[in-house]
Amino acid sequence: MTDPQEWMSPAEVSIKYSVPIATLKDWRERGYGPKATRLGRRSLRYKIADWEAFLALRSLQDRVQ
């Protein structure tokens, strides 16, 4: 079984990282950003570790440019 603390809903991601839910949906459709996973039939979730890695990479890319 997965640890529920490892996952966040799109609403939780939106609040924690200040990314609008519409942007998250657009990113999923374009294959950009951390991968979202369906847990069950209707439950869409993001791994917290994936978000942390994504943000670290973006931060590094911003410093290089």
Summary of the structure (lengths in Angstrom):
residues: 65
radius of gyration: 12.4
end to end distance: 41.1
largest distance: 41.1
contacts: 141
relative contact order: 0.18
helix: 58%
strand: 17%
